[in-house]
């Protein structure tokens, strides 16, 4: 029993390590030129292969269905490790076959087959991510925003981490890097997957140690940001790259110390926890038999308990909200909240992904140097991380201390993204830096807010399936805004012999339109906030209001 109460910390650390190794889809630019030259692709064909990368990395419905079947069905038949092993198989097959075709080990495959290789390689990321994120939600239900922010944040950093390994181990050898992508994530997940399990959750001082993981994530992000800037300015010798990589690996090991400390504290407090749980059962039984709930000095508890007279006699609207918990995918898709969240994500994730996909071309049109463009692209992973991590942490803080529903923070980030798109559209010197920071942070925030809101509204049981379905909004939006909007307008404005465009007019209209789209997403998120505000008071806050923080 003690093991069940404590090993969730080790599960969190191993999930972090797997997340750090599986973000290979963010590093496509490292080997895309090698893929293009060895397979004799033109740019259009390479873009087609890249589209299947985006589809594979975001279409995680199958991973969600598998996770639900092995965790909600018969636990003896499997667990999250089954999801990990399926992801590992796809990762190895996709990247190994891609590497074999690049080095000539197998005949050059037709384009559709290469698209399948790319899809498999990127699709593995959804299996790793689903297993780690949803397991974290189960193990830390009271701090879903924080744990999702941590998991999504480390996934956002994984691209920069893998590039640091590439620069040290096989710099200038992109084909070797593809082989590394086939082996490293596969090895890490297979070694650690049995540690990623659902354990009995407690609520004793969880936040303290989760904050420790958050602090480590911030330190690693700061370290990577400094390294990215230095490497874009100076050429580091091999000994310096080895030293910096060793330091990075030591930072990545440090969460293990936090987990061990948390386990020891949990073991010391087990007798106290048993006593507290017994008292809580008694208090809850008394409250259920009383006609009204008593008031409390806790402002959050009062917000819940006083939100309406006789909450045990809920109105029909409240009953409808309560019935949304623990819905499966098909049931969730029949609710208005599902489609509000999906539309908001098309606006936020779609326009954000379109921005990073065209960052190099935007920089070229505004006459930025190659070093400046590389810095912009590299630093995007840091802003992406800050959004993923920060939004999860802040949403938990606002929910626990102010009782504010998470869709409110989603609305705020979409409004800020609107400003970011306008800043980029202005084309003034230096505004691309400012705009990319705003859009990058707000884009990353959607990736932690959306899964957490999904868990809040529909419960953790089928969360993996539902949030991965909503995540399809990202490639859908990216296709609409990248191909049908930005690409179309850029081609119309291009006047050079090589179909290039220089000047602010190349992208100004595109980003003004995307600003309008983000503003529409803000309005949709506001509607979601008002629709779920009472649900958060009646249901979500009551899940942890009586537990000690």
C-alpha positions, 0 to 999 in steps of 0.5 A: 500500500505504501508503494502505491502511495509513493511511486507516482513520483518516480512515474513522473520523473520517468515520464519527464525523461521520456518526454525529453526524448520523444519530440523529434518531430520538432527537429525536421529542419535538421535532416530535411535537406538531406532527405530532399537531396538523397530522394531527389525531391523538389520543395513541393514534395518535401512539403508534402512529406512534412505535412504527414509529419504534422498529421502524425504528430497531432492525430493521436486518437488511436493512442487515446483509444488504446490508453482508455482500453488498457486502463479502463478495461481489465488492468491485468491485461496492460497499462500505460506501458502498452501505449509506450511499447506501441509508440516505440515500435512506430518510432523505430520503424518510421525513422529506421526505414527513413534512414535506410532509404537515405543511406541507400540501404533500401531502394528509394521508396515512392513518395507515398511510402516515404510519407507513411514512414514519416507519419509512423515516426511522428505518430509515435509521439502521440503515444508517448505523450498520451501515456505520460500526460494522462497518467500524470492527470490520474496521479495528480488530479488536484493539480492537473494544470501543473502536471500537464504544463510540466509534461507538455513543457518538457515535450516542447523542450525536447526538440532543443535537447535533441539538437544539443545531442546532435551538435555534440554526437553527430554534427554535420551528419544528418543521416546519422541523426535520423538513425539516432532518432530511431534508437534513442526515443525507442530505447528510453521508452522501452527501459522506463515504460514499466515505471509509468503507471497509475498510482493511488493519488494523495493530496498531501503537499503535492504542490511543493514537489511539483513546484520543484519539477517546475523549477528544474524545467525553468532552469533547463529552459534558461540553460538551453536559451543561453546555449542557443544564443551562444551557438548562433553567435560563436562556433563552440569547440568539441570539448565545449559542446561535450561539457555543455551536454554533460551539464544538460544531462545532469540537469535532466537527472536532477528531478530524481532527487526531488522524487526521492525526497517526496517519497520519503516525506509521503512515507513519514506522513502515511499515518497522518494521512490515514487519520485525515481521510477517516475524518474527511469521510465522517465530515462528508457523511455529516454534510450529505445528511444536513439540509445545507452545507455550512460556510467556511473561512476558505474563500474558494470553498465558500464560492462553491458552497454558496454558489446556489441554495440547496445544491443537492437539488440541482436544476436541470441545467446543472444536472446537464453539466454534471452529466458531462463528466466521464463521457466517451469520445462520441458522447463528448462530440455531441456537446457544445463545449467540445466544438467550442474548444475545437474551434478555439484550438483551430484559431489558436493552434492553427495560426500559431503553427502557421507562424513558426512554419513560415518564420524563415520566409518572414525573416527573409522578406524583412531582410533579417540575417541568417543568424537572426533567423536561426535565432528566431527559429531556435528560440521558438522552442523556449517560448513554446515551453514557457507557454506550455509550462506557464499556462498550466501553472497559472491556471491551477493557481487561478483555479485554486486561489480565485476559483476562476475557470481555466477557459478564462486564461485560454481567452486571455492568451488568444487575445494576446496572440491577436496582439502578437499577429498584429505586431508581426504584421506591422513589419517594424524593425525588431517587431518580429522578435516581439511578435514571435515571443507573444505568439510562441508563448500563447501557442504553447499555452494552448497545448497545456490548457486544452488537455486540462480543460478536457480533463476538467469537463469530461473527466480523466477516464476518456481524456486521452481520446478526447483531447487527442481528437481536439488536437487535430485542430492543429494540423487542420488550422495549420493547413488552412493558414499556412497553405491556403492563406499565407502561401497563396498571398505570398505567391501572389506578391512574389515578383522575383525570378525565384518566386521570392518576395521582399518587404512588409507587403509579403505577409501583412495581409496574412497576419492581419487575417490571422489576428482576426481569426485569433480574435474570433478564437478569443470570443469562442473561448469567452463563450466557453468560459461562461458556459463552464463557469458554473460547472467549475464551481459545482464540480471541478472545485468540489473535487479538491476543496476539502483536501489540505493543500 
